[in-house]
Amino acid sequence: MTTSTYPLATLARTTDPTTMLRRFLGLDAVVTAGNGIAYAAASGPLGDFLGVDSGLLLGLGVFLTLFGAGVGYLASRKSPPKAAVQAVVEANAVWAVAGVVALVAWLSPTTAGAVWIPLQAVTVGGFAALQYAALRANA
């Protein structure tokens, strides 16, 4: 383990790069699928609370649930395929940027939504960074 991977090992509670990667993927899967289920199941009340169209939240909820399941499948693999993990990293990065762009360009959220949307973008961007670093450590 190099000095640069020490913070990752501390977060993942392991020095094994593959286990590190799988744990970060697993955390992403749980958070993403959980968020998706909440969006899909409560799109009306959450839409009102966040100031986001309930139809949009329902669609995002279904997408996030499926995406989270796919990420969970990768996390369950003994050795997740690098190309698939790279795709997850890139999708997370795009999602983080798209959330901020949507907030600035066309959403008119409530105060709660104006806090939640960037918080979600930072969280997803954090997953992308952790997964990317673990993928590099795994190379």
N, CA, C and O atoms as a GROMACS GRO file, in nm:
protein
  556
    1MET      N    1   0.085  -0.118   0.000
    1MET     CA    2   0.000   0.000   0.000
    1MET      C    3   0.089   0.124   0.000
    1MET      O    4   0.181   0.135   0.081
    2THR      N    5   0.061   0.215  -0.091
    2THR     CA    6   0.138   0.338  -0.098
    2THR      C    7   0.077   0.442  -0.005
    2THR      O    8  -0.035   0.426   0.044
    3THR      N    9   0.150   0.547   0.018
    3THR     CA   10   0.102   0.654   0.103
    3THR      C   11  -0.025   0.716   0.046
    3THR      O   12  -0.114   0.756   0.121
    4SER      N   13  -0.035   0.724  -0.088
    4SER     CA   14  -0.152   0.786  -0.149
    4SER      C   15  -0.277   0.701  -0.136
    4SER      O   16  -0.388   0.754  -0.145
    5THR      N   17  -0.264   0.570  -0.114
    5THR     CA   18  -0.383   0.486  -0.098
    5THR      C   19  -0.424   0.471   0.049
    5THR      O   20  -0.529   0.413   0.077
    6TYR      N   21  -0.343   0.522   0.141
    6TYR     CA   22  -0.376   0.510   0.282
    6TYR      C   23  -0.513   0.569   0.319
    6TYR      O   24  -0.589   0.504   0.391
    7PRO      N   25  -0.546   0.692   0.272
    7PRO     CA   26  -0.680   0.744   0.306
    7PRO      C   27  -0.794   0.655   0.253
    7PRO      O   28  -0.896   0.639   0.318
    8LEU      N   29  -0.774   0.598   0.135
    8LEU     CA   30  -0.876   0.506   0.081
    8LEU      C   31  -0.890   0.384   0.170
    8LEU      O   32  -1.001   0.340   0.200
    9ALA      N   33  -0.777   0.328   0.210
    9ALA     CA   34  -0.778   0.209   0.295
    9ALA      C   35  -0.847   0.239   0.428
    9ALA      O   36  -0.918   0.154   0.482
   10THR      N   37  -0.826   0.358   0.478
   10THR     CA   38  -0.890   0.397   0.604
   10THR      C   39  -1.042   0.404   0.586
   10THR      O   40  -1.117   0.352   0.669
   11LEU      N   41  -1.086   0.466   0.478
   11LEU     CA   42  -1.230   0.476   0.451
   11LEU      C   43  -1.293   0.339   0.427
   11LEU      O   44  -1.402   0.310   0.478
   12ALA      N   45  -1.226   0.255   0.351
   12ALA     CA   46  -1.280   0.125   0.315
   12ALA      C   47  -1.257   0.020   0.424
   12ALA      O   48  -1.316  -0.089   0.420
   13ARG      N   49  -1.171   0.052   0.520
   13ARG     CA   50  -1.136  -0.040   0.628
   13ARG      C   51  -1.072  -0.169   0.578
   13ARG      O   52  -1.094  -0.277   0.633
   14THR      N   53  -0.994  -0.154   0.473
   14THR     CA   54  -0.918  -0.265   0.417
   14THR      C   55  -0.802  -0.210   0.335
   14THR      O   56  -0.808  -0.098   0.285
   15THR      N   57  -0.698  -0.290   0.323
   15THR     CA   58  -0.587  -0.251   0.236
   15THR      C   59  -0.592  -0.325   0.103
   15THR      O   60  -0.511  -0.298   0.014
   16ASP      N   61  -0.685  -0.418   0.089
   16ASP     CA   62  -0.698  -0.492  -0.037
   16ASP      C   63  -0.771  -0.406  -0.140
   16ASP      O   64  -0.887  -0.370  -0.117
   17PRO      N   65  -0.706  -0.372  -0.252
   17PRO     CA   66  -0.767  -0.282  -0.349
   17PRO      C   67  -0.899  -0.333  -0.408
   17PRO      O   68  -0.990  -0.253  -0.432
   18THR      N   69  -0.912  -0.462  -0.430
   18THR     CA   70  -1.036  -0.516  -0.486
   18THR      C   71  -1.150  -0.504  -0.384
   18THR      O   72  -1.262  -0.468  -0.420
   19THR      N   73  -1.122  -0.535  -0.260
   19THR     CA   74  -1.223  -0.522  -0.154
   19THR      C   75  -1.262  -0.375  -0.138
   19THR      O   76  -1.380  -0.343  -0.119
   20MET      N   77  -1.163  -0.287  -0.145
   20MET     CA   78  -1.189  -0.143  -0.138
   20MET      C   79  -1.289  -0.102  -0.247
   20MET      O   80  -1.389  -0.036  -0.219
   21LEU      N   81  -1.259  -0.141  -0.369
   21LEU     CA   82  -1.344  -0.108  -0.482
   21LEU      C   83  -1.484  -0.164  -0.463
   21LEU      O   84  -1.583  -0.094  -0.486
   22ARG      N   85  -1.494  -0.288  -0.423
   22ARG     CA   86  -1.624  -0.351  -0.403
   22ARG      C   87  -1.704  -0.282  -0.293
   22ARG      O   88  -1.826  -0.269  -0.304
   23ARG      N   89  -1.638  -0.238  -0.187
   23ARG     CA   90  -1.708  -0.168  -0.079
   23ARG      C   91  -1.761  -0.033  -0.125
   23ARG      O   92  -1.873   0.005  -0.092
   24PHE      N   93  -1.680   0.041  -0.201
   24PHE     CA   94  -1.727   0.170  -0.251
   24PHE      C   95  -1.842   0.153  -0.351
   24PHE      O   96  -1.936   0.232  -0.353
   25LEU      N   97  -1.834   0.049  -0.432
   25LEU     CA   98  -1.945   0.018  -0.524
   25LEU      C   99  -2.070  -0.020  -0.444
   25LEU      O  100  -2.181   0.022  -0.477
   26GLY      N  101  -2.051  -0.102  -0.341
   26GLY     CA  102  -2.164  -0.145  -0.260
   26GLY      C  103  -2.232  -0.029  -0.189
   26GLY      O  104  -2.355  -0.023  -0.184
   27LEU      N  105  -2.154   0.062  -0.135
   27LEU     CA  106  -2.212   0.180  -0.070
   27LEU      C  107  -2.291   0.263  -0.170
   27LEU      O  108  -2.401   0.310  -0.141
   28ASP      N  109  -2.233   0.282  -0.288
   28ASP     CA  110  -2.301   0.355  -0.395
   28ASP      C  111  -2.432   0.286  -0.430
   28ASP      O  112  -2.535   0.352  -0.445
   29ALA      N  113  -2.429   0.155  -0.442
   29ALA     CA  114  -2.550   0.079  -0.479
   29ALA      C  115  -2.661   0.098  -0.376
   29ALA      O  116  -2.776   0.120  -0.412
   30VAL      N  117  -2.627   0.089  -0.250
   30VAL     CA  118  -2.728   0.102  -0.143
   30VAL      C  119  -2.788   0.243  -0.143
   30VAL      O  120  -2.910   0.259  -0.136
   31VAL      N  121  -2.702   0.343  -0.150
   31VAL     CA  122  -2.750   0.483  -0.147
   31VAL      C  123  -2.833   0.513  -0.272
   31VAL      O  124  -2.940   0.573  -0.263
   32THR      N  125  -2.783   0.472  -0.388
   32THR     CA  126  -2.851   0.502  -0.514
   32THR      C  127  -2.985   0.430  -0.523
   32THR      O  128  -3.087   0.492  -0.556
   33ALA      N  129  -2.987   0.301  -0.495
   33ALA     CA  130  -3.112   0.226  -0.502
   33ALA      C  131  -3.211   0.276  -0.396
   33ALA      O  132  -3.331   0.286  -0.423
   34GLY      N  133  -3.161   0.306  -0.278
   34GLY     CA  134  -3.249   0.359  -0.173
   34GLY      C  135  -3.312   0.492  -0.213
   34GLY      O  136  -3.430   0.515  -0.192
   35ASN      N  137  -3.230   0.578  -0.271
   35ASN     CA  138  -3.280   0.706  -0.320
   35ASN      C  139  -3.382   0.684  -0.431
   35ASN      O  140  -3.487   0.749  -0.434
   36GLY      N  141  -3.352   0.593  -0.522
   36GLY     CA  142  -3.443   0.562  -0.632
   36GLY      C  143  -3.576   0.510  -0.584
   36GLY      O  144  -3.682   0.550  -0.633
   37ILE      N  145  -3.572   0.420  -0.489
   37ILE     CA  146  -3.697   0.364  -0.434
   37ILE      C  147  -3.780   0.475  -0.368
   37ILE      O  148  -3.902   0.481  -0.386
   38ALA      N  149  -3.714   0.561  -0.294
   38ALA     CA  150  -3.786   0.673  -0.229
   38ALA      C  151  -3.848   0.765  -0.334
   38ALA      O  152  -3.964   0.804  -0.321
   39TYR      N  153  -3.771   0.799  -0.437
   39TYR     CA  154  -3.824   0.885  -0.543
   39TYR      C  155  -3.943   0.820  -0.612
   39TYR      O  156  -4.044   0.887  -0.637
   40ALA      N  157  -3.934   0.692  -0.642
   40ALA     CA  158  -4.041   0.623  -0.714
   40ALA      C  159  -4.164   0.604  -0.625
   40ALA      O  160  -4.276   0.625  -0.670
   41ALA      N  161  -4.142   0.565  -0.501
   41ALA     CA  162  -4.254   0.535  -0.412
   41ALA      C  163  -4.326   0.660  -0.360
   41ALA      O  164  -4.446   0.657  -0.334
   42ALA      N  165  -4.252   0.768  -0.346
   42ALA     CA  166  -4.310   0.890  -0.289
   42ALA      C  167  -4.286   1.010  -0.379
   42ALA      O  168  -4.255   1.120  -0.331
   43SER      N  169  -4.299   0.990  -0.510
   43SER     CA  170  -4.268   1.099  -0.604
   43SER      C  171  -4.358   1.220  -0.583
   43SER      O  172  -4.312   1.333  -0.599
   44GLY      N  173  -4.483   1.200  -0.548
   44GLY     CA  174  -4.574   1.313  -0.524
   44GLY      C  175  -4.533   1.398  -0.405
   44GLY      O  176  -4.504   1.517  -0.420
   45PRO      N  177  -4.528   1.338  -0.285
   45PRO     CA  178  -4.490   1.417  -0.167
   45PRO      C  179  -4.347   1.471  -0.175
   45PRO      O  180  -4.321   1.585  -0.135
   46LEU      N  181  -4.254   1.390  -0.227
   46LEU     CA  182  -4.116   1.439  -0.239
   46LEU      C  183  -4.106   1.549  -0.344
   46LEU      O  184  -4.031   1.645  -0.327
   47GLY      N  185  -4.183   1.535  -0.451
   47GLY     CA  186  -4.185   1.640  -0.553
   47GLY      C  187  -4.232   1.772  -0.495
   47GLY      O  188  -4.174   1.877  -0.522
   48ASP      N  189  -4.338   1.766  -0.415
   48ASP     CA  190  -4.388   1.888  -0.349
   48ASP      C  191  -4.284   1.945  -0.253
   48ASP      O  192  -4.261   2.066  -0.250
   49PHE      N  193  -4.221   1.857  -0.175
   49PHE     CA  194  -4.124   1.900  -0.076
   49PHE      C  195  -4.001   1.963  -0.141
   49PHE      O  196  -3.949   2.064  -0.093
   50LEU      N  197  -3.954   1.901  -0.250
   50LEU     CA  198  -3.833   1.948  -0.316
   50LEU      C  199  -3.859   2.053  -0.423
   50LEU      O  200  -3.767   2.122  -0.467
   51GLY      N  201  -3.985   2.065  -0.466
   51GLY     CA  202  -4.018   2.159  -0.573
   51GLY      C  203  -3.976   2.107  -0.709
   51GLY      O  204  -3.937   2.184  -0.797
   52VAL      N  205  -3.983   1.975  -0.725
   52VAL     CA  206  -3.946   1.909  -0.850
   52VAL      C  207  -4.068   1.832  -0.900
   52VAL      O  208  -4.139   1.771  -0.820
   53ASP      N  209  -4.091   1.833  -1.030
   53ASP     CA  210  -4.205   1.765  -1.090
   53ASP      C  211  -4.209   1.618  -1.046
   53ASP      O  212  -4.109   1.548  -1.054
   54SER      N  213  -4.325   1.573  -1.001
   54SER     CA  214  -4.337   1.435  -0.952
   54SER      C  215  -4.315   1.333  -1.063
   54SER      O  216  -4.264   1.224  -1.036
   55GLY      N  217  -4.352   1.365  -1.186
   55GLY     CA  218  -4.326   1.275  -1.298
   55GLY      C  219  -4.177   1.258  -1.323
   55GLY      O  220  -4.130   1.148  -1.351
   56LEU      N  221  -4.104   1.367  -1.312
   56LEU     CA  222  -3.959   1.361  -1.325
   56LEU      C  223  -3.899   1.274  -1.215
   56LEU      O  224  -3.813   1.190  -1.240
   57LEU      N  225  -3.946   1.296  -1.092
   57LEU     CA  226  -3.894   1.216  -0.980
   57LEU      C  227  -3.927   1.068  -0.997
   57LEU      O  228  -3.844   0.983  -0.965
   58LEU      N  229  -4.046   1.037  -1.046
   58LEU     CA  230  -4.083   0.898  -1.068
   58LEU      C  231  -3.988   0.834  -1.170
   58LEU      O  232  -3.937   0.724  -1.146
   59GLY      N  233  -3.965   0.900  -1.281
   59GLY     CA  234  -3.873   0.849  -1.383
   59GLY      C  235  -3.731   0.833  -1.329
   59GLY      O  236  -3.666   0.732  -1.353
   60LEU      N  237  -3.685   0.935  -1.257
   60LEU     CA  238  -3.552   0.927  -1.197
   60LEU      C  239  -3.545   0.814  -1.095
   60LEU      O  240  -3.444   0.744  -1.085
   61GLY      N  241  -3.654   0.797  -1.021
   61GLY     CA  242  -3.657   0.691  -0.921
   61GLY      C  243  -3.643   0.552  -0.981
   61GLY      O  244  -3.569   0.468  -0.930
   62VAL      N  245  -3.715   0.528  -1.090
   62VAL     CA  246  -3.704   0.399  -1.159
   62VAL      C  247  -3.562   0.381  -1.212
   62VAL      O  248  -3.502   0.275  -1.195
   63PHE      N  249  -3.509   0.484  -1.276
   63PHE     CA  250  -3.372   0.476  -1.330
   63PHE      C  251  -3.271   0.449  -1.219
   63PHE      O  252  -3.188   0.360  -1.232
   64LEU      N  253  -3.278   0.525  -1.110
   64LEU     CA  254  -3.182   0.509  -1.002
   64LEU      C  255  -3.191   0.373  -0.936
   64LEU      O  256  -3.090   0.316  -0.895
   65THR      N  257  -3.313   0.320  -0.924
   65THR     CA  258  -3.329   0.187  -0.866
   65THR      C  259  -3.260   0.082  -0.953
   65THR      O  260  -3.190  -0.004  -0.902
   66LEU      N  261  -3.280   0.091  -1.083
   66LEU     CA  262  -3.216  -0.003  -1.175
   66LEU      C  263  -3.065   0.016  -1.178
   66LEU      O  264  -2.990  -0.081  -1.178
   67PHE      N  265  -3.020   0.141  -1.182
   67PHE     CA  266  -2.877   0.170  -1.183
   67PHE      C  267  -2.813   0.117  -1.054
   67PHE      O  268  -2.707   0.055  -1.058
   68GLY      N  269  -2.877   0.143  -0.941
   68GLY     CA  270  -2.826   0.095  -0.813
   68GLY      C  271  -2.817  -0.057  -0.809
   68GLY      O  272  -2.722  -0.113  -0.753
   69ALA      N  273  -2.916  -0.123  -0.868
   69ALA     CA  274  -2.911  -0.270  -0.874
   69ALA      C  275  -2.793  -0.316  -0.959
   69ALA      O  276  -2.725  -0.412  -0.922
   70GLY      N  277  -2.768  -0.249  -1.070
   70GLY     CA  278  -2.654  -0.283  -1.154
   70GLY      C  279  -2.521  -0.261  -1.082
   70GLY      O  280  -2.430  -0.344  -1.094
   71VAL      N  281  -2.510  -0.151  -1.009
   71VAL     CA  282  -2.388  -0.124  -0.934
   71VAL      C  283  -2.372  -0.228  -0.822
   71VAL      O  284  -2.262  -0.272  -0.792
   72GLY      N  285  -2.484  -0.266  -0.762
   72GLY     CA  286  -2.480  -0.371  -0.660
   72GLY      C  287  -2.432  -0.503  -0.717
   72GLY      O  288  -2.357  -0.576  -0.652
   73TYR      N  289  -2.475  -0.534  -0.838
   73TYR     CA  290  -2.428  -0.656  -0.904
   73TYR      C  291  -2.276  -0.650  -0.923
   73TYR      O  292  -2.206  -0.748  -0.897
   74LEU      N  293  -2.226  -0.536  -0.969
   74LEU     CA  294  -2.080  -0.521  -0.984
   74LEU      C  295  -2.010  -0.540  -0.850
   74LEU      O  296  -1.906  -0.605  -0.843
   75ALA      N  297  -2.066  -0.482  -0.745
   75ALA     CA  298  -2.005  -0.493  -0.612
   75ALA      C  299  -2.002  -0.637  -0.564
   75ALA      O  300  -1.916  -0.675  -0.485
   76SER      N  301  -2.097  -0.718  -0.611
   76SER     CA  302  -2.105  -0.857  -0.566
   76SER      C  303  -2.006  -0.948  -0.639
   76SER      O  304  -1.983  -1.061  -0.597
   77ARG      N  305  -1.948  -0.898  -0.746
   77ARG     CA  306  -1.853  -0.978  -0.823
   77ARG      C  307  -1.720  -0.988  -0.749
   77ARG      O  308  -1.676  -0.892  -0.687
   78LYS      N  309  -1.657  -1.104  -0.757
   78LYS     CA  310  -1.529  -1.123  -0.690
   78LYS      C  311  -1.425  -1.023  -0.742
   78LYS      O  312  -1.345  -0.970  -0.665
   79SER      N  313  -1.428  -1.000  -0.872
   79SER     CA  314  -1.338  -0.903  -0.935
   79SER      C  315  -1.419  -0.824  -1.038
   79SER      O  316  -1.431  -0.866  -1.152
   80PRO      N  317  -1.474  -0.709  -0.998
   80PRO     CA  318  -1.558  -0.631  -1.090
   80PRO      C  319  -1.481  -0.593  -1.217
   80PRO      O  320  -1.366  -0.549  -1.208
   81PRO      N  321  -1.543  -0.609  -1.334
   81PRO     CA  322  -1.476  -0.574  -1.459
   81PRO      C  323  -1.441  -0.424  -1.462
   81PRO      O  324  -1.525  -0.338  -1.434
   82LYS      N  325  -1.316  -0.396  -1.495
   82LYS     CA  326  -1.268  -0.257  -1.495
   82LYS      C  327  -1.350  -0.166  -1.587
   82LYS      O  328  -1.378  -0.052  -1.551
   83ALA      N  329  -1.387  -0.215  -1.705
   83ALA     CA  330  -1.463  -0.131  -1.798
   83ALA      C  331  -1.600  -0.096  -1.741
   83ALA      O  332  -1.647   0.016  -1.758
   84ALA      N  333  -1.663  -0.190  -1.673
   84ALA     CA  334  -1.794  -0.164  -1.613
   84ALA      C  335  -1.782  -0.064  -1.498
   84ALA      O  336  -1.865   0.024  -1.482
   85VAL      N  337  -1.677  -0.081  -1.418
   85VAL     CA  338  -1.656   0.013  -1.307
   85VAL      C  339  -1.626   0.153  -1.362
   85VAL      O  340  -1.675   0.252  -1.308
   86GLN      N  341  -1.547   0.161  -1.467
   86GLN     CA  342  -1.518   0.290  -1.530
   86GLN      C  343  -1.647   0.355  -1.580
   86GLN      O  344  -1.664   0.477  -1.569
   87ALA      N  345  -1.738   0.275  -1.634
   87ALA     CA  346  -1.867   0.327  -1.679
   87ALA      C  347  -1.947   0.383  -1.562
   87ALA      O  348  -2.013   0.486  -1.575
   88VAL      N  349  -1.943   0.316  -1.447
   88VAL     CA  350  -2.012   0.365  -1.328
   88VAL      C  351  -1.950   0.497  -1.283
   88VAL      O  352  -2.022   0.592  -1.251
   89VAL      N  353  -1.818   0.503  -1.281
   89VAL     CA  354  -1.748   0.626  -1.242
   89VAL      C  355  -1.791   0.741  -1.332
   89VAL      O  356  -1.823   0.850  -1.285
   90GLU      N  357  -1.791   0.716  -1.462
   90GLU     CA  358  -1.829   0.821  -1.558
   90GLU      C  359  -1.976   0.860  -1.544
   90GLU      O  360  -2.010   0.978  -1.551
   91ALA      N  361  -2.063   0.762  -1.525
   91ALA     CA  362  -2.205   0.792  -1.506
   91ALA      C  363  -2.226   0.876  -1.380
   91ALA      O  364  -2.306   0.970  -1.381
   92ASN      N  365  -2.156   0.843  -1.274
   92ASN     CA  366  -2.167   0.921  -1.151
   92ASN      C  367  -2.118   1.064  -1.171
   92ASN      O  368  -2.179   1.159  -1.122
   93ALA      N  369  -2.007   1.079  -1.243
   93ALA     CA  370  -1.955   1.214  -1.269
   93ALA      C  371  -2.055   1.296  -1.352
   93ALA      O  372  -2.078   1.413  -1.323
   94VAL      N  373  -2.113   1.233  -1.453
   94VAL     CA  374  -2.212   1.302  -1.536
   94VAL      C  375  -2.334   1.339  -1.451
   94VAL      O  376  -2.386   1.451  -1.461
   95TRP      N  377  -2.379   1.247  -1.368
   95TRP     CA  378  -2.495   1.273  -1.282
   95TRP      C  379  -2.468   1.393  -1.191
   95TRP      O  380  -2.554   1.480  -1.176
   96ALA      N  381  -2.350   1.398  -1.131
   96ALA     CA  382  -2.316   1.507  -1.040
   96ALA      C  383  -2.319   1.642  -1.113
   96ALA      O  384  -2.376   1.739  -1.063
   97VAL      N  385  -2.259   1.647  -1.228
   97VAL     CA  386  -2.257   1.772  -1.306
   97VAL      C  387  -2.398   1.807  -1.354
   97VAL      O  388  -2.438   1.923  -1.348
   98ALA      N  389  -2.471   1.708  -1.402
   98ALA     CA  390  -2.607   1.732  -1.454
   98ALA      C  391  -2.699   1.786  -1.344
   98ALA      O  392  -2.784   1.871  -1.371
   99GLY      N  393  -2.682   1.739  -1.223
   99GLY     CA  394  -2.764   1.789  -1.113
   99GLY      C  395  -2.744   1.937  -1.089
   99GLY      O  396  -2.840   2.011  -1.070
  100VAL      N  397  -2.619   1.980  -1.089
  100VAL     CA  398  -2.589   2.121  -1.069
  100VAL      C  399  -2.637   2.205  -1.188
  100VAL      O  400  -2.694   2.313  -1.170
  101VAL      N  401  -2.614   2.154  -1.309
  101VAL     CA  402  -2.659   2.226  -1.429
  101VAL      C  403  -2.811   2.241  -1.427
  101VAL      O  404  -2.864   2.348  -1.455
  102ALA      N  405  -2.882   2.132  -1.394
  102ALA     CA  406  -3.028   2.138  -1.390
  102ALA      C  407  -3.076   2.239  -1.286
  102ALA      O  408  -3.172   2.312  -1.310
  103LEU      N  409  -3.009   2.243  -1.174
  103LEU     CA  410  -3.046   2.338  -1.068
  103LEU      C  411  -3.031   2.481  -1.116
  103LEU      O  412  -3.118   2.565  -1.091
  104VAL      N  413  -2.923   2.509  -1.185
  104VAL     CA  414  -2.895   2.644  -1.232
  104VAL      C  415  -2.978   2.680  -1.355
  104VAL      O  416  -3.025   2.792  -1.369
  105ALA      N  417  -2.994   2.582  -1.446
  105ALA     CA  418  -3.051   2.612  -1.578
  105ALA      C  419  -3.203   2.605  -1.584
  105ALA      O  420  -3.264   2.689  -1.649
  106TRP      N  421  -3.266   2.507  -1.518
  106TRP     CA  422  -3.409   2.496  -1.540
  106TRP      C  423  -3.494   2.454  -1.422
  106TRP      O  424  -3.616   2.468  -1.430
  107LEU      N  425  -3.440   2.405  -1.315
  107LEU     CA  426  -3.523   2.371  -1.199
  107LEU      C  427  -3.552   2.495  -1.116
  107LEU      O  428  -3.470   2.587  -1.109
  108SER      N  429  -3.668   2.495  -1.052
  108SER     CA  430  -3.703   2.602  -0.957
  108SER      C  431  -3.747   2.535  -0.828
  108SER      O  432  -3.866   2.535  -0.794
  109PRO      N  433  -3.652   2.478  -0.756
  109PRO     CA  434  -3.688   2.401  -0.637
  109PRO      C  435  -3.725   2.487  -0.518
  109PRO      O  436  -3.705   2.608  -0.516
  110THR      N  437  -3.782   2.420  -0.419
  110THR     CA  438  -3.805   2.483  -0.290
  110THR      C  439  -3.669   2.498  -0.222
  110THR      O  440  -3.567   2.457  -0.276
  111THR      N  441  -3.668   2.557  -0.105
  111THR     CA  442  -3.543   2.568  -0.029
  111THR      C  443  -3.485   2.430  -0.002
  111THR      O  444  -3.364   2.409  -0.012
  112ALA      N  445  -3.572   2.336   0.034
  112ALA     CA  446  -3.525   2.199   0.059
  112ALA      C  447  -3.461   2.140  -0.066
  112ALA      O  448  -3.357   2.075  -0.057
  113GLY      N  449  -3.522   2.162  -0.181
  113GLY     CA  450  -3.466   2.112  -0.306
  113GLY      C  451  -3.336   2.180  -0.342
  113GLY      O  452  -3.245   2.118  -0.396
  114ALA      N  453  -3.327   2.310  -0.312
  114ALA     CA  454  -3.205   2.385  -0.342
  114ALA      C  455  -3.089   2.338  -0.254
  114ALA      O  456  -2.973   2.359  -0.290
  115VAL      N  457  -3.119   2.276  -0.142
  115VAL     CA  458  -3.015   2.217  -0.057
  115VAL      C  459  -2.988   2.073  -0.100
  115VAL      O  460  -2.874   2.031  -0.113
  116TRP      N  461  -3.097   1.997  -0.124
  116TRP     CA  462  -3.085   1.855  -0.156
  116TRP      C  463  -3.012   1.829  -0.288
  116TRP      O  464  -2.927   1.740  -0.293
  117ILE      N  465  -3.042   1.903  -0.391
  117ILE     CA  466  -2.986   1.876  -0.524
  117ILE      C  467  -2.833   1.890  -0.524
  117ILE      O  468  -2.765   1.800  -0.572
  118PRO      N  469  -2.776   1.998  -0.472
  118PRO     CA  470  -2.629   2.004  -0.468
  118PRO      C  471  -2.569   1.902  -0.371
  118PRO      O  472  -2.460   1.850  -0.396
  119LEU      N  473  -2.639   1.874  -0.261
  119LEU     CA  474  -2.590   1.773  -0.167
  119LEU      C  475  -2.582   1.637  -0.236
  119LEU      O  476  -2.485   1.563  -0.218
  120GLN      N  477  -2.684   1.606  -0.313
  120GLN     CA  478  -2.684   1.480  -0.389
  120GLN      C  479  -2.572   1.480  -0.492
  120GLN      O  480  -2.505   1.379  -0.510
  121ALA      N  481  -2.550   1.592  -0.559
  121ALA     CA  482  -2.443   1.602  -0.658
  121ALA      C  483  -2.306   1.580  -0.594
  121ALA      O  484  -2.221   1.510  -0.650
  122VAL      N  485  -2.284   1.638  -0.478
  122VAL     CA  486  -2.157   1.622  -0.407
  122VAL      C  487  -2.139   1.476  -0.364
  122VAL      O  488  -2.029   1.422  -0.374
  123THR      N  489  -2.245   1.414  -0.316
  123THR     CA  490  -2.239   1.274  -0.274
  123THR      C  491  -2.204   1.183  -0.391
  123THR      O  492  -2.115   1.098  -0.381
  124VAL      N  493  -2.273   1.200  -0.502
  124VAL     CA  494  -2.248   1.118  -0.621
  124VAL      C  495  -2.109   1.146  -0.677
  124VAL      O  496  -2.040   1.054  -0.720
  125GLY      N  497  -2.069   1.272  -0.678
  125GLY     CA  498  -1.933   1.305  -0.719
  125GLY      C  499  -1.829   1.241  -0.628
  125GLY      O  500  -1.724   1.198  -0.674
  126GLY      N  501  -1.860   1.236  -0.500
  126GLY     CA  502  -1.771   1.168  -0.405
  126GLY      C  503  -1.760   1.019  -0.434
  126GLY      O  504  -1.651   0.963  -0.427
  127PHE      N  505  -1.873   0.955  -0.466
  127PHE     CA  506  -1.868   0.814  -0.505
  127PHE      C  507  -1.780   0.796  -0.628
  127PHE      O  508  -1.699   0.704  -0.633
  128ALA      N  509  -1.794   0.884  -0.726
  128ALA     CA  510  -1.714   0.875  -0.848
  128ALA      C  511  -1.565   0.886  -0.814
  128ALA      O  512  -1.483   0.809  -0.866
  129ALA      N  513  -1.530   0.980  -0.728
  129ALA     CA  514  -1.389   1.000  -0.692
  129ALA      C  515  -1.334   0.879  -0.616
  129ALA      O  516  -1.224   0.833  -0.645
  130LEU      N  517  -1.410   0.828  -0.520
  130LEU     CA  518  -1.365   0.711  -0.444
  130LEU      C  519  -1.350   0.589  -0.534
  130LEU      O  520  -1.251   0.516  -0.525
  131GLN      N  521  -1.448   0.568  -0.620
  131GLN     CA  522  -1.443   0.452  -0.710
  131GLN      C  523  -1.326   0.465  -0.808
  131GLN      O  524  -1.258   0.366  -0.837
  132TYR      N  525  -1.304   0.583  -0.859
  132TYR     CA  526  -1.193   0.606  -0.952
  132TYR      C  527  -1.059   0.578  -0.882
  132TYR      O  528  -0.972   0.511  -0.938
  133ALA      N  529  -1.043   0.631  -0.762
  133ALA     CA  530  -0.919   0.610  -0.688
  133ALA      C  531  -0.899   0.461  -0.654
  133ALA      O  532  -0.788   0.410  -0.664
  134ALA      N  533  -1.006   0.394  -0.617
  134ALA     CA  534  -0.995   0.250  -0.587
  134ALA      C  535  -0.966   0.170  -0.714
  134ALA      O  536  -0.893   0.071  -0.710
  135LEU      N  537  -1.023   0.212  -0.824
  135LEU     CA  538  -0.996   0.146  -0.952
  135LEU      C  539  -0.848   0.162  -0.990
  135LEU      O  540  -0.785   0.067  -1.036
  136ARG      N  541  -0.795   0.279  -0.970
  136ARG     CA  542  -0.651   0.302  -0.998
  136ARG      C  543  -0.564   0.222  -0.905
  136ARG      O  544  -0.461   0.169  -0.948
  137ALA      N  545  -0.602   0.213  -0.777
  137ALA     CA  546  -0.523   0.135  -0.681
  137ALA      C  547  -0.530  -0.014  -0.715
  137ALA      O  548  -0.441  -0.091  -0.681
  138ASN      N  549  -0.636  -0.052  -0.782
  138ASN     CA  550  -0.659  -0.193  -0.816
  138ASN      C  551  -0.584  -0.232  -0.944
  138ASN      O  552  -0.575  -0.350  -0.977
  139ALA      N  553  -0.531  -0.134  -1.016
  139ALA     CA  554  -0.465  -0.164  -1.145
  139ALA      C  555  -0.329  -0.228  -1.127
  139ALA      O  556  -0.262  -0.258  -1.225
   0.00000   0.00000   0.00000
